[in-house]
Amino acid sequence: MSLVLPSSGRRVPCEQCPLRAMPSFRDFEPEELRFVSSFKMGELVAETGTTLLDEGSHNSHLYTLLSGWAFRYKTLSDGRRQILNYLLPGDLIGLQGSVIGEMQHSVEALSPLVLCVFERNRLHELFRNHPGLSFDITWLAAQEERMLDDHLLSLGRRSAVERAAYLIAFLYHRAASVGLASPSVLYLPITQMHVADTLGLSIVHTNKTLRKLQDRNLIRWLDRSCEVLDIEGLMEAASWEGPVARKRPLI
């Protein structure tokens, strides 16, 4: 799949970023916005299926997802894959490699996407001169840890049907928070193989599990996407009350 390298030109200046107008993101102080605008090098465009970051690789950039979907995953030596989490607009990508020195997971584009590209070497400047932005990055890392805690609980203690319902409801709420879902419907750009690799189920078991949710008119499974029909019913099936609404940072 093609990957367009970042350029110095920016199609979406930080000052005009459409994500900043959304109520789910906190407002920047003027000096913070000026720094982030200078921190941004350009934008990167990728097609569905592009590997954005490879486990074990070193990367000189940090990214924010501006539009589209992606997912983080790890693989075993025989190629078996575990999807760890899904990435939506506003999510920070590559922080682990920036701090540790190499990526401990891979990232793949789930749909056509656009990334904002930042120079990793300026992270020290951010932490030294902008405590508010430093807290934001720490908050984003803590939020990722919290989501992984919830996913581990689901994998370890929920039944297959509950796990599938939780995953789809979780993705619905994440998408709704960044304006990707109407009050009643959302098309998730995932295949049954993505669901299987997220839930740790075989593709056959996944198919049977999703059919049970479809039979209850909670979802409609399409060729390469899932239509959410009843988010409240999915949350009830998962015994999940949903996320706590709170403003989040946007780098």
Helices and strands as residue ranges (DSSP letters): E 3-4, G 14-16, G 18-21, H 30-39, E 40-46, E 51-53, E 61-67, E 70-75, E 81-87, E 92-93, H 95-100, E 106-109, E 113-119, G 120-122, H 123-129, H 131-157, H 160-177, E 186-188, H 192-199, H 203-215, E 219-221, E 226-228, H 231-238
